[in-house]
């Protein structure tokens, strides 16, 4: 949305909170503000609101209410899923992608130091994993498979339902793992929630991560779906909230905001695909530019393009001066000088250093896209001149 001549296109990082979400949250700031663990009437109203929200979110996922655990966001949900499962197991093989979000990769790296075997699969050059590669690495020691539904940097959509079927077939094969429940299948669906099918049975997942700040809900609220029968160790100890899996007074306002945002999800895909394709086509007219990620198996709001001889960070700062807000990649890695591990995995570090990520939302328009394209073309030309003269 353009505000004060500003154009915001960094929605994979965080989204603007929908005004209808803010309105739904307001009573829980200044009217029903009691702790939901209390047994008096105001506390019970807060508790009822949480449980109503839990029920609506469960319906959205085709899940049961008691399978919905509220967290502080995507990173906590991913950590709870990974550490929660594997603190019970102690050893075994973990399969993941080299392009996962840091909140998946870093916990898995920590477990590797504790003795777990870690298989990081590189996707194809288009950013999509070959599901047969997952199948190839499944063995009787595999305890967890964690594959993101859609990538936060290059927008590629992974074949989660197909992988889910492969894992289920492996469990039921004549060479099952020692525990028939293993390997468990987790997917980080933070970027997918707004745009893709989220039926957990069709996806075949045991654990699924959602982040409110990616779907026009407030920051600081998320969900971990935990299939019935999956046992987790809590990672935050204290009270008995969230079935004992997540101690601490519930973020009532966040829960209400998240459920309202989920209620408001509707298909903007056709509109966004049109704007996305227009931006991609125009940017690829720039000499020595290339698209990162698959052209078709891609989120409708994601554009990631690299421009040779242009530093991505310089391009972001140039556009910032024009009140255009985009990024080079994951906000969780923005303090690092290292090139994007995602683009590096499918291309190389030089391409990664020159990448620009543009991510749309329901508020962006074709007129904004035209302005952004015009300014990027000017910026690339000017920055290349500077680079050539150095």
Secondary structure as GFF3:
##gff-version 3
##sequence-region A 1 390
A	DSSP	beta_strand	7	8	.	.	.	ID=ss1
A	DSSP	alpha_helix	19	30	.	.	.	ID=ss2
A	DSSP	alpha_helix	41	61	.	.	.	ID=ss3
A	DSSP	three_ten_helix	65	67	.	.	.	ID=ss4
A	DSSP	beta_strand	68	71	.	.	.	ID=ss5
A	DSSP	alpha_helix	74	89	.	.	.	ID=ss6
A	DSSP	beta_strand	93	97	.	.	.	ID=ss7
A	DSSP	alpha_helix	102	113	.	.	.	ID=ss8
A	DSSP	beta_strand	117	121	.	.	.	ID=ss9
A	DSSP	alpha_helix	131	137	.	.	.	ID=ss10
A	DSSP	beta_strand	142	146	.	.	.	ID=ss11
A	DSSP	alpha_helix	160	171	.	.	.	ID=ss12
A	DSSP	beta_strand	184	188	.	.	.	ID=ss13
A	DSSP	alpha_helix	200	203	.	.	.	ID=ss14
A	DSSP	beta_strand	207	211	.	.	.	ID=ss15
A	DSSP	three_ten_helix	212	214	.	.	.	ID=ss16
A	DSSP	beta_strand	222	226	.	.	.	ID=ss17
A	DSSP	three_ten_helix	242	244	.	.	.	ID=ss18
A	DSSP	alpha_helix	252	263	.	.	.	ID=ss19
A	DSSP	alpha_helix	269	283	.	.	.	ID=ss20
A	DSSP	beta_strand	289	291	.	.	.	ID=ss21
A	DSSP	beta_strand	302	307	.	.	.	ID=ss22
A	DSSP	alpha_helix	312	320	.	.	.	ID=ss23
A	DSSP	beta_strand	324	325	.	.	.	ID=ss24
A	DSSP	three_ten_helix	331	333	.	.	.	ID=ss25
A	DSSP	alpha_helix	341	346	.	.	.	ID=ss26
A	DSSP	alpha_helix	349	353	.	.	.	ID=ss27
A	DSSP	beta_strand	355	359	.	.	.	ID=ss28
A	DSSP	alpha_helix	366	389	.	.	.	ID=ss29
###
